[in-house]
Amino acid sequence: MGPPGSGKGTQGMRLAQHFGIEHISVGDLLRDEVDSGTELGKHVAATMERGELVPDDVVTEMVTPHVARAAAKGGFILDGYPRTLTQAVSARQEADSLNVEADVVVWLDVSPHTLIKRLAERATEEDRPDDTAETISRRLQVYEEATRPLLDYYQGRGLLVTVGAEDDPEHVHAAVVAAIHGKLGD
């Protein structure tokens, strides 16, 4: 987990490859729904364009089947979920019902200056409509209000490791893998 622009997607894909498990990006799932024009996509498009979080119940319902399928295949990297304490509690309840456990939660720690720079670059490179200057500012504010409190939640559960993510993706990946192995004791 980490704020928008912290490298969750990049590190999630790299970790999935490293461990040979599925990468589940909630942002990608939501953007796919919007791009496909599904009922869910139509329902959440305006919320995403404003840089706000999609309602907790909608996201939990959307992600649960993906998690269940990936867990049955040996594991997964979950990217961008949960983003609120309500989602975290729902996710834990769903995980318990599926007999799925979280092993570790990685927080990618990045300065606000770097985040804004990365998001502006990504908006240009990937032509992402959810990365406008106004939306970036709003998403960072929403992150601070809604998502940052999860750090205490996961710290309290003994799952959290923090990795500085200012460096290039290769160095960050090495640090994340080391932190995960250190946490898991293997």
GROMACS elastic network, one bead per residue, 0.5 to 0.9 nm:
[ bonds ]
;  ai    aj funct       b0    kb
    1     6     6  0.83671   500
    1     7     6  0.89921   500
    1     8     6  0.63710   500
    1    78     6  0.86364   500
    1    79     6  0.66863   500
    1    80     6  0.62754   500
    1    81     6  0.76856   500
    1    82     6  0.84063   500
    1    83     6  0.82749   500
    1   105     6  0.70801   500
    1   106     6  0.58946   500
    1   108     6  0.61608   500
    1   109     6  0.89740   500
    1   147     6  0.88518   500
    2     5     6  0.80119   500
    2     6     6  0.56847   500
    2     7     6  0.77752   500
    2     8     6  0.66516   500
    2    80     6  0.80103   500
    2   106     6  0.81891   500
    2   107     6  0.53773   500
    2   109     6  0.65592   500
    2   110     6  0.79956   500
    2   143     6  0.84528   500
    2   147     6  0.83145   500
    2   148     6  0.81430   500
    3     6     6  0.55584   500
    3     7     6  0.85423   500
    3     8     6  0.83105   500
    3   107     6  0.89553   500
    3   108     6  0.78119   500
    3   109     6  0.81165   500
    3   110     6  0.79007   500
    3   115     6  0.77916   500
    3   139     6  0.83291   500
    3   140     6  0.66618   500
    3   143     6  0.60511   500
    3   144     6  0.80561   500
    3   147     6  0.80831   500
    3   148     6  0.82887   500
    4     7     6  0.77528   500
    4     8     6  0.79349   500
    4    80     6  0.89609   500
    4   115     6  0.70208   500
    4   116     6  0.88611   500
    4   119     6  0.74236   500
    4   136     6  0.80410   500
    4   139     6  0.70755   500
    4   140     6  0.67359   500
    4   143     6  0.77748   500
    5     8     6  0.74471   500
    5     9     6  0.87868   500
    5   110     6  0.84505   500
    5   114     6  0.81783   500
    5   115     6  0.51103   500
    5   116     6  0.74704   500
    5   117     6  0.85590   500
    5   118     6  0.57686   500
    5   119     6  0.54264   500
    5   122     6  0.83059   500
    6     9     6  0.85317   500
    6    10     6  0.89872   500
    6   108     6  0.60039   500
    6   109     6  0.70124   500
    6   110     6  0.59296   500
    6   111     6  0.88145   500
    6   114     6  0.84103   500
    6   115     6  0.63282   500
    6   118     6  0.81204   500
    6   119     6  0.89828   500
    6   165     6  0.66486   500
    6   166     6  0.81008   500
    7    10     6  0.52209   500
    7    11     6  0.58707   500
    7    12     6  0.80849   500
    7   108     6  0.72917   500
    7   165     6  0.73660   500
    7   169     6  0.77735   500
    7   172     6  0.89249   500
    8    11     6  0.52845   500
    8    12     6  0.56099   500
    8    13     6  0.84309   500
    8    25     6  0.87149   500
    8    79     6  0.61054   500
    8    80     6  0.72551   500
    8   107     6  0.89518   500
    8   108     6  0.73819   500
    9    13     6  0.61469   500
    9    14     6  0.85537   500
    9    23     6  0.87241   500
    9    25     6  0.69704   500
    9    27     6  0.89237   500
    9    79     6  0.65617   500
    9    80     6  0.83042   500
   10    13     6  0.54389   500
   10    14     6  0.63165   500
   10    15     6  0.86635   500
   10   169     6  0.74107   500
   10   173     6  0.88729   500
   11    15     6  0.59055   500
   11    16     6  0.83915   500
   11    79     6  0.89899   500
   11   169     6  0.73651   500
   11   172     6  0.78379   500
   11   173     6  0.61801   500
   11   176     6  0.81452   500
   12    15     6  0.51743   500
   12    16     6  0.60813   500
   12    17     6  0.86431   500
   12    23     6  0.60503   500
   12    24     6  0.80580   500
   12    25     6  0.79420   500
   12    77     6  0.60954   500
   12    78     6  0.73677   500
   12    79     6  0.62195   500
   13    16     6  0.51292   500
   13    17     6  0.63040   500
   13    18     6  0.85870   500
   13    22     6  0.83303   500
   13    23     6  0.58096   500
   13    24     6  0.87301   500
   13    25     6  0.89717   500
   13    77     6  0.80983   500
   14    17     6  0.51865   500
   14    18     6  0.60572   500
   14    19     6  0.86611   500
   14    23     6  0.87781   500
   14   173     6  0.71547   500
   15    19     6  0.60173   500
   15    20     6  0.80534   500
   15    21     6  0.81407   500
   15    23     6  0.79671   500
   15    77     6  0.71969   500
   15   173     6  0.75633   500
   15   176     6  0.84154   500
   15   177     6  0.75241   500
   16    19     6  0.53600   500
   16    20     6  0.55398   500
   16    22     6  0.55256   500
   16    23     6  0.53582   500
   16    76     6  0.69542   500
   16    77     6  0.60872   500
   17    21     6  0.66247   500
   17    22     6  0.79631   500
   17    23     6  0.83801   500
   18    21     6  0.80059   500
   18   177     6  0.85584   500
   19    22     6  0.88226   500
   19    75     6  0.89230   500
   19    76     6  0.88604   500
   20    74     6  0.87238   500
   20    75     6  0.85914   500
   20    76     6  0.87237   500
   21    70     6  0.76789   500
   21    73     6  0.78747   500
   21    74     6  0.66739   500
   21    75     6  0.55437   500
   21    76     6  0.51535   500
   21    77     6  0.71294   500
   22    70     6  0.61955   500
   22    71     6  0.88067   500
   22    73     6  0.84887   500
   22    74     6  0.85804   500
   22    75     6  0.67444   500
   22    77     6  0.61798   500
   22    78     6  0.85262   500
   23    70     6  0.87051   500
   23    76     6  0.57437   500
   23    78     6  0.62676   500
   23    79     6  0.72662   500
   24    27     6  0.89613   500
   24    28     6  0.81861   500
   24    29     6  0.80244   500
   24    63     6  0.83148   500
   24    66     6  0.73343   500
   24    67     6  0.76462   500
   24    70     6  0.85337   500
   24    76     6  0.69064   500
   24    77     6  0.60256   500
   24    78     6  0.50184   500
   24    79     6  0.59009   500
   24    80     6  0.85268   500
   25    28     6  0.52305   500
   25    29     6  0.62694   500
   25    30     6  0.87081   500
   25    77     6  0.82757   500
   25    78     6  0.62772   500
   25    80     6  0.61430   500
   25    81     6  0.79371   500
   26    30     6  0.61176   500
   26    31     6  0.85307   500
   26    59     6  0.78317   500
   26    62     6  0.86004   500
   26    63     6  0.69623   500
   26    78     6  0.77648   500
   26    79     6  0.62436   500
   26    80     6  0.54696   500
   26    81     6  0.63136   500
   26    82     6  0.89565   500
   27    30     6  0.51464   500
   27    31     6  0.60849   500
   27    32     6  0.84889   500
   27    79     6  0.79191   500
   27    80     6  0.64634   500
   27    81     6  0.87034   500
   28    31     6  0.50533   500
   28    32     6  0.59845   500
   28    33     6  0.85676   500
   29    32     6  0.51262   500
   29    33     6  0.63376   500
   29    34     6  0.88308   500
   29    62     6  0.83142   500
   29    63     6  0.82099   500
   30    33     6  0.50836   500
   30    34     6  0.63446   500
   30    35     6  0.86425   500
   30    40     6  0.83671   500
   30    41     6  0.68493   500
   30    44     6  0.78902   500
   30    45     6  0.85947   500
   30    48     6  0.88088   500
   30    54     6  0.89490   500
   30    59     6  0.84331   500
   30    62     6  0.86481   500
   31    34     6  0.50391   500
   31    35     6  0.59954   500
   31    36     6  0.84089   500
   31    41     6  0.75540   500
   31    45     6  0.83333   500
   31    48     6  0.88505   500
   32    35     6  0.50464   500
   32    36     6  0.59185   500
   32    37     6  0.84839   500
   32    38     6  0.89163   500
   32    41     6  0.77241   500
   33    36     6  0.51522   500
   33    37     6  0.62084   500
   33    38     6  0.56029   500
   33    39     6  0.80445   500
   33    40     6  0.63693   500
   33    42     6  0.79268   500
   33    44     6  0.86824   500
   33    45     6  0.88086   500
   34    37     6  0.51796   500
   34    38     6  0.65486   500
   34    39     6  0.85415   500
   34    40     6  0.74100   500
   34    42     6  0.61014   500
   34    43     6  0.84823   500
   34    44     6  0.73620   500
   34    45     6  0.59477   500
   35    38     6  0.80045   500
   35    41     6  0.72081   500
   36    41     6  0.71635   500
   37    40     6  0.79450   500
   37    41     6  0.55451   500
   37    42     6  0.60330   500
   38    42     6  0.61341   500
   38    43     6  0.84401   500
   39    42     6  0.51298   500
   39    43     6  0.61049   500
   39    44     6  0.87607   500
   40    44     6  0.62418   500
   40    45     6  0.84827   500
   40    58     6  0.83847   500
   41    44     6  0.53299   500
   41    45     6  0.57967   500
   42    45     6  0.54643   500
   42    46     6  0.78768   500
   43    46     6  0.74490   500
   43    47     6  0.81356   500
   44    47     6  0.53006   500
   44    48     6  0.62465   500
   44    49     6  0.87146   500
   44    54     6  0.62883   500
   44    55     6  0.85189   500
   44    58     6  0.89351   500
   45    48     6  0.52618   500
   45    49     6  0.61756   500
   45    50     6  0.87804   500
   45    54     6  0.89811   500
   46    49     6  0.50225   500
   46    50     6  0.63253   500
   46    51     6  0.88148   500
   46    52     6  0.89172   500
   47    50     6  0.53454   500
   47    51     6  0.66354   500
   47    52     6  0.55202   500
   47    53     6  0.67897   500
   47    54     6  0.62745   500
   47    55     6  0.89268   500
   48    51     6  0.50586   500
   48    52     6  0.56535   500
   48    53     6  0.67263   500
   48    54     6  0.68570   500
   48   130     6  0.66257   500
   48   135     6  0.87911   500
   49    52     6  0.75688   500
   49   129     6  0.71155   500
   49   130     6  0.53809   500
   49   131     6  0.85779   500
   49   132     6  0.88747   500
   49   135     6  0.70559   500
   50    53     6  0.88609   500
   50   130     6  0.78002   500
   50   134     6  0.83118   500
   50   135     6  0.59342   500
   50   138     6  0.75117   500
   50   139     6  0.83455   500
   51   130     6  0.67771   500
   51   131     6  0.83936   500
   51   134     6  0.82745   500
   51   136     6  0.69989   500
   51   137     6  0.82545   500
   51   138     6  0.55508   500
   51   140     6  0.86433   500
   51   142     6  0.78430   500
   52   135     6  0.84176   500
   52   138     6  0.72239   500
   52   139     6  0.63850   500
   52   142     6  0.66687   500
   53    56     6  0.80064   500
   53    83     6  0.81045   500
   53    84     6  0.89602   500
   53   139     6  0.82860   500
   53   142     6  0.75791   500
   53   143     6  0.89482   500
   53   146     6  0.87656   500
   54    57     6  0.85849   500
   54    58     6  0.69444   500
   54    59     6  0.66175   500
   55    58     6  0.54668   500
   55    59     6  0.64854   500
   55    60     6  0.87912   500
   56    59     6  0.53465   500
   56    60     6  0.61215   500
   56    61     6  0.85558   500
   56    82     6  0.86357   500
   56    83     6  0.84764   500
   56    84     6  0.76096   500
   56    86     6  0.68603   500
   56    87     6  0.55938   500
   56    90     6  0.86190   500
   57    60     6  0.51535   500
   57    61     6  0.60207   500
   57    62     6  0.84920   500
   57    86     6  0.89094   500
   57    87     6  0.76209   500
   57    90     6  0.84212   500
   58    61     6  0.52853   500
   58    62     6  0.61731   500
   58    63     6  0.87211   500
   59    62     6  0.50583   500
   59    63     6  0.60746   500
   59    64     6  0.84933   500
   59    81     6  0.82770   500
   59    82     6  0.86430   500
   59    87     6  0.81071   500
   60    63     6  0.53234   500
   60    64     6  0.59573   500
   60    81     6  0.85355   500
   60    82     6  0.82661   500
   60    87     6  0.67396   500
   60    90     6  0.72020   500
   60    91     6  0.68951   500
   60    94     6  0.87040   500
   61    64     6  0.56602   500
   61    65     6  0.77211   500
   62    65     6  0.69251   500
   62    66     6  0.78096   500
   63    66     6  0.53924   500
   63    67     6  0.62885   500
   63    68     6  0.87681   500
   63    81     6  0.84468   500
   64    67     6  0.51135   500
   64    68     6  0.61137   500
   64    69     6  0.86187   500
   64    91     6  0.80436   500
   64    94     6  0.73361   500
   64    95     6  0.85274   500
   65    68     6  0.50895   500
   65    69     6  0.61434   500
   65    70     6  0.85667   500
   66    69     6  0.52536   500
   66    70     6  0.61349   500
   66    71     6  0.84924   500
   67    70     6  0.51463   500
   67    71     6  0.58848   500
   67    72     6  0.84964   500
   67    75     6  0.83896   500
   67    76     6  0.72883   500
   67    78     6  0.81253   500
   67    95     6  0.85543   500
   67   100     6  0.88625   500
   68    71     6  0.51777   500
   68    72     6  0.62631   500
   68    73     6  0.88077   500
   68    95     6  0.82906   500
   68    98     6  0.68343   500
   68   100     6  0.80826   500
   69    72     6  0.53044   500
   69    73     6  0.65780   500
   69    75     6  0.89723   500
   70    73     6  0.50499   500
   70    74     6  0.65479   500
   70    75     6  0.55820   500
   70    76     6  0.57706   500
   71    74     6  0.52516   500
   71    76     6  0.63718   500
   71    98     6  0.87449   500
   71   100     6  0.68455   500
   72    75     6  0.70755   500
   73    76     6  0.85409   500
   75   100     6  0.89147   500
   78    81     6  0.63910   500
   78    82     6  0.85314   500
   79    82     6  0.83450   500
   80    83     6  0.64920   500
   81    84     6  0.81906   500
   81    87     6  0.75966   500
   81    88     6  0.79107   500
   81    91     6  0.86561   500
   82    85     6  0.75379   500
   82    86     6  0.83113   500
   82    87     6  0.51558   500
   82    88     6  0.51934   500
   82    89     6  0.88058   500
   82    90     6  0.88654   500
   82    91     6  0.71497   500
   82   147     6  0.81349   500
   82   150     6  0.85333   500
   83    86     6  0.84076   500
   83    87     6  0.64458   500
   83    88     6  0.72855   500
   83   143     6  0.78745   500
   83   146     6  0.68163   500
   83   148     6  0.84050   500
   83   150     6  0.76206   500
   84    87     6  0.51308   500
   84    88     6  0.62248   500
   84    89     6  0.87354   500
   84   143     6  0.89081   500
   84   146     6  0.53199   500
   84   147     6  0.51007   500
   84   148     6  0.83313   500
   84   149     6  0.77393   500
   84   150     6  0.67647   500
   85    89     6  0.61915   500
   85    90     6  0.85447   500
   85   146     6  0.75629   500
   85   147     6  0.73785   500
   85   149     6  0.72130   500
   85   150     6  0.60066   500
   85   153     6  0.77479   500
   86    89     6  0.52512   500
   86    90     6  0.61796   500
   86    91     6  0.84423   500
   87    90     6  0.50127   500
   87    91     6  0.58038   500
   87    92     6  0.84255   500
   88    92     6  0.61097   500
   88    93     6  0.86264   500
   88   150     6  0.77766   500
   88   153     6  0.85772   500
   89    92     6  0.51375   500
   89    93     6  0.62938   500
   89    94     6  0.86716   500
   90    93     6  0.50693   500
   90    94     6  0.61066   500
   90    95     6  0.84193   500
   91    94     6  0.50541   500
   91    95     6  0.58969   500
   91    96     6  0.84369   500
   92    96     6  0.60045   500
   92    97     6  0.85619   500
   92   100     6  0.86710   500
   92   101     6  0.81461   500
   92   102     6  0.85854   500
   93    96     6  0.51093   500
   93    97     6  0.62859   500
   93    98     6  0.87071   500
   94    97     6  0.51173   500
   94    98     6  0.62685   500
   94    99     6  0.85210   500
   94   100     6  0.83491   500
   95    98     6  0.50188   500
   95    99     6  0.58567   500
   95   101     6  0.63654   500
   95   102     6  0.83390   500
   96   100     6  0.59316   500
   96   101     6  0.71994   500
   97   100     6  0.76922   500
   98   101     6  0.88827   500
  102   105     6  0.75571   500
  102   159     6  0.77184   500
  103   159     6  0.67192   500
  103   180     6  0.88103   500
  103   183     6  0.86498   500
  103   184     6  0.74219   500
  104   154     6  0.88154   500
  104   158     6  0.83112   500
  104   160     6  0.61261   500
  104   161     6  0.72811   500
  104   180     6  0.68363   500
  104   183     6  0.72126   500
  104   184     6  0.76962   500
  105   154     6  0.70793   500
  105   155     6  0.89003   500
  105   159     6  0.54303   500
  105   161     6  0.62304   500
  105   162     6  0.85025   500
  105   180     6  0.85747   500
  106   159     6  0.82181   500
  106   160     6  0.59171   500
  106   161     6  0.50425   500
  106   162     6  0.58590   500
  106   163     6  0.70020   500
  106   176     6  0.73780   500
  106   179     6  0.81836   500
  106   180     6  0.77694   500
  107   151     6  0.78104   500
  107   160     6  0.70321   500
  107   161     6  0.62011   500
  107   163     6  0.61543   500
  107   164     6  0.83890   500
  107   165     6  0.89972   500
  108   161     6  0.88256   500
  108   162     6  0.62303   500
  108   163     6  0.52118   500
  108   164     6  0.59412   500
  108   165     6  0.54363   500
  108   166     6  0.87914   500
  108   172     6  0.88232   500
  108   176     6  0.85982   500
  109   162     6  0.67039   500
  109   163     6  0.59421   500
  109   165     6  0.54772   500
  109   166     6  0.75691   500
  110   113     6  0.83746   500
  110   114     6  0.66009   500
  110   115     6  0.66213   500
  110   163     6  0.89410   500
  110   164     6  0.64029   500
  110   165     6  0.54710   500
  110   166     6  0.55961   500
  111   114     6  0.53880   500
  111   115     6  0.63137   500
  111   116     6  0.88586   500
  111   165     6  0.88318   500
  111   166     6  0.74959   500
  112   116     6  0.62135   500
  112   117     6  0.86242   500
  112   140     6  0.83525   500
  113   116     6  0.54122   500
  113   117     6  0.63499   500
  113   118     6  0.87237   500
  114   117     6  0.51030   500
  114   118     6  0.60478   500
  114   119     6  0.85165   500
  114   166     6  0.72148   500
  115   118     6  0.51566   500
  115   119     6  0.60414   500
  115   120     6  0.85016   500
  115   140     6  0.86707   500
  116   119     6  0.51971   500
  116   120     6  0.60863   500
  116   121     6  0.85731   500
  116   133     6  0.86496   500
  116   136     6  0.72571   500
  116   137     6  0.81056   500
  116   140     6  0.87952   500
  117   120     6  0.52715   500
  117   121     6  0.62493   500
  117   122     6  0.86350   500
  118   121     6  0.51157   500
  118   122     6  0.60545   500
  118   123     6  0.85715   500
  119   123     6  0.60518   500
  119   124     6  0.86839   500
  119   131     6  0.64739   500
  119   132     6  0.85957   500
  119   133     6  0.86934   500
  119   136     6  0.70503   500
  120   123     6  0.51528   500
  120   124     6  0.65484   500
  120   125     6  0.87944   500
  120   131     6  0.69781   500
  120   132     6  0.75634   500
  120   133     6  0.72729   500
  120   136     6  0.81175   500
  121   124     6  0.52812   500
  121   125     6  0.61188   500
  121   126     6  0.84205   500
  122   125     6  0.50170   500
  122   126     6  0.55807   500
  122   127     6  0.74184   500
  122   128     6  0.73957   500
  122   131     6  0.75060   500
  123   126     6  0.55999   500
  123   127     6  0.51415   500
  123   128     6  0.51140   500
  123   129     6  0.73062   500
  123   130     6  0.79066   500
  123   131     6  0.50925   500
  123   132     6  0.68503   500
  124   127     6  0.53288   500
  124   128     6  0.75393   500
  124   131     6  0.86748   500
  125   128     6  0.81939   500
  127   130     6  0.88957   500
  127   131     6  0.81587   500
  128   131     6  0.55990   500
  128   132     6  0.80315   500
  129   132     6  0.65192   500
  129   135     6  0.89942   500
  130   135     6  0.63732   500
  130   136     6  0.76999   500
  131   134     6  0.81012   500
  131   135     6  0.59052   500
  131   136     6  0.55828   500
  131   139     6  0.89650   500
  132   135     6  0.50562   500
  132   136     6  0.58821   500
  132   137     6  0.85393   500
  133   136     6  0.51239   500
  133   137     6  0.63078   500
  133   138     6  0.86784   500
  134   137     6  0.52888   500
  134   138     6  0.62679   500
  134   139     6  0.86342   500
  135   139     6  0.59051   500
  135   140     6  0.85107   500
  136   139     6  0.51012   500
  136   140     6  0.62109   500
  136   141     6  0.86065   500
  137   140     6  0.53337   500
  137   141     6  0.63119   500
  137   142     6  0.87178   500
  138   141     6  0.50507   500
  138   142     6  0.60938   500
  138   143     6  0.85038   500
  139   142     6  0.50251   500
  139   143     6  0.60277   500
  139   144     6  0.86610   500
  140   144     6  0.63112   500
  140   145     6  0.87339   500
  141   144     6  0.52229   500
  141   145     6  0.63328   500
  141   146     6  0.85654   500
  142   145     6  0.51145   500
  142   146     6  0.57239   500
  142   147     6  0.74301   500
  143   146     6  0.53490   500
  143   148     6  0.62329   500
  144   147     6  0.60108   500
  144   148     6  0.51951   500
  144   149     6  0.78493   500
  145   148     6  0.65711   500
  145   149     6  0.74486   500
  146   149     6  0.65562   500
  146   150     6  0.80876   500
  147   150     6  0.56165   500
  147   151     6  0.79131   500
  148   151     6  0.57640   500
  148   152     6  0.81446   500
  149   152     6  0.58556   500
  149   153     6  0.69351   500
  150   154     6  0.61011   500
  150   155     6  0.82875   500
  151   154     6  0.53913   500
  151   155     6  0.59385   500
  151   156     6  0.84507   500
  151   160     6  0.72167   500
  152   156     6  0.59364   500
  152   157     6  0.85901   500
  152   160     6  0.86861   500
  153   156     6  0.51981   500
  153   157     6  0.64693   500
  153   158     6  0.88749   500
  153   160     6  0.88470   500
  154   158     6  0.62596   500
  154   159     6  0.54127   500
  154   160     6  0.53794   500
  155   158     6  0.50341   500
  155   159     6  0.59098   500
  155   160     6  0.50129   500
  155   161     6  0.81075   500
  156   159     6  0.76912   500
  156   160     6  0.83443   500
  157   160     6  0.78367   500
  158   161     6  0.88462   500
  159   183     6  0.80450   500
  160   183     6  0.86054   500
  161   176     6  0.87019   500
  161   179     6  0.66112   500
  161   180     6  0.75720   500
  161   183     6  0.73996   500
  162   176     6  0.84898   500
  162   179     6  0.79008   500
  163   172     6  0.75741   500
  163   175     6  0.66747   500
  163   176     6  0.62575   500
  163   179     6  0.73905   500
  164   167     6  0.76678   500
  164   172     6  0.72487   500
  164   175     6  0.81083   500
  164   176     6  0.88430   500
  165   168     6  0.78245   500
  165   169     6  0.79209   500
  165   171     6  0.85169   500
  165   172     6  0.55594   500
  165   173     6  0.88012   500
  165   175     6  0.87009   500
  165   176     6  0.89571   500
  166   169     6  0.86619   500
  166   172     6  0.76972   500
  167   170     6  0.81256   500
  167   171     6  0.62418   500
  167   172     6  0.60578   500
  168   171     6  0.56423   500
  168   172     6  0.62939   500
  168   173     6  0.86896   500
  169   172     6  0.50257   500
  169   173     6  0.59291   500
  169   174     6  0.86045   500
  170   173     6  0.51056   500
  170   174     6  0.63341   500
  170   175     6  0.87232   500
  171   174     6  0.51480   500
  171   175     6  0.62594   500
  171   176     6  0.86397   500
  172   175     6  0.50398   500
  172   176     6  0.60803   500
  172   177     6  0.86002   500
  173   176     6  0.50427   500
  173   177     6  0.61179   500
  173   178     6  0.84919   500
  174   177     6  0.52279   500
  174   178     6  0.61346   500
  174   179     6  0.85863   500
  175   178     6  0.50880   500
  175   179     6  0.60747   500
  175   180     6  0.86049   500
  176   179     6  0.50284   500
  176   180     6  0.61225   500
  176   181     6  0.85826   500
  177   180     6  0.51261   500
  177   181     6  0.61451   500
  177   182     6  0.84271   500
  178   181     6  0.51807   500
  178   182     6  0.59595   500
  178   183     6  0.85274   500
  179   183     6  0.60565   500
  179   184     6  0.85391   500
  180   183     6  0.50798   500
  180   184     6  0.60696   500
  180   185     6  0.82959   500
  180   186     6  0.86615   500
  181   184     6  0.51027   500
  181   185     6  0.57014   500
  181   186     6  0.52033   500
  182   185     6  0.50939   500
  182   186     6  0.67021   500
  183   186     6  0.80438   500
